[in-house]
Amino acid sequence: MDKMIPKTIQAYEYVKSGLKTGKWLFGDELLVMDISKEMNFSRRPVIDALKKLEMERFVEIIPQTGCRVVNCTKEQMVNHFQIGMCLEGLAAGLAARRREDTEVQELIAINESLKSIITTTPFSYEHYFAENRKLHEAILRMARSEELLQFTKSMWDLNDFYLVNSFQFKTHLAQSISEHDVIIAKIKNKDEKGARFAMEEHIIEFAGLFNDR
């Protein structure tokens, strides 16, 4: 652990990472004592970290009982991705209008990396989500809107958290990357409407992964 980083922040990042990689799933109990032992921390920074995660809608603290991972409804998750659909669709359209040739090549390279990641055994949620973010962030930067970039990025941790709780997520990976190819082609061709529609279809497909709930 980096001693320069406050323990509460370290505990926050540790638990959030576990939530985004499937260490703890919807409804699981989070035991402060166990997390404290794993990190060799006192209880206080872990408790403070869980309070922060509760504010961000990852966990629920139940007075006199303890802390559990939230158990989101299908409707909550679909609503979340519908908002993301609007934001990222707008970004893709703007990217098609404003992009540079070198930026398109960057998108192609990142998507090729994703194709390699999904065929690697064992599959790493952490590696996949990190590379997938690189692609979506690159598109957002091509849109040349800092407000759109920051607002959209603020949703991504919950994106990953919800997806890791879907039984269908892993079976959707190859299709998702093929959808990236379509989005990239639309951006390359400066097809603003096509890029926006392709991205909206890509994001809303994830909402369909929660039919198993």
RAFENSUL-V17449 format. One line per field, one symbol per residue. ss: DSSP state (H for helix, E for strand, - for the rest). phi: phi as a letter, one per 20 degrees, with the letter a starting at -180 (. if undefined). psi: psi as a letter, one per 40 degrees, with the letter a starting at -180 (. if undefined). A space follows every 50 residues. Layout:
BEGIN
ss = ???
phi = ???
psi = ???
END
This chain:
BEGIN
ss = ------HHHHHHHHHHHHHH--------EE-HHHHHHHH---HHHHHHHH HHHHH---EEEE---EEEE----HHHHHHHHHHHHHHHHHHHHHHHHH-- HHHHHHHHHHHHHHHHH-------HHHHHHHHHHHHHHHHHH---HHHHH HHH--HHHHHHHHH----HHHHHHHHHHHHHHHHHHHH---HHHHHHHHH HHHHHHHHHHHH-
phi = .fffegfffffgffffgffednfcdgnfedegfffgffeldffgffffff fffffemeccedgmcqccfgcfegfffffgfffggffffgfffffffdfd gfffffffffffffffffdedffdgffffffffgfffffffffmcfffff ffffefffgfffffeefegffefffgfffggfgffffgelefffffffff ffffgffffefed
psi = iheehidddddddddddddeeedhiheihhhdddddddefiidddddddd dddddefdihhhhedahihigiiddddddddddddddddddddddddeii dddddddddddddddddeehhihhddddddddddddddddddefhddddd dddeeddddddddeehdeddeeddddddddddddddddefgddddddddd dddddddeeeee.
END
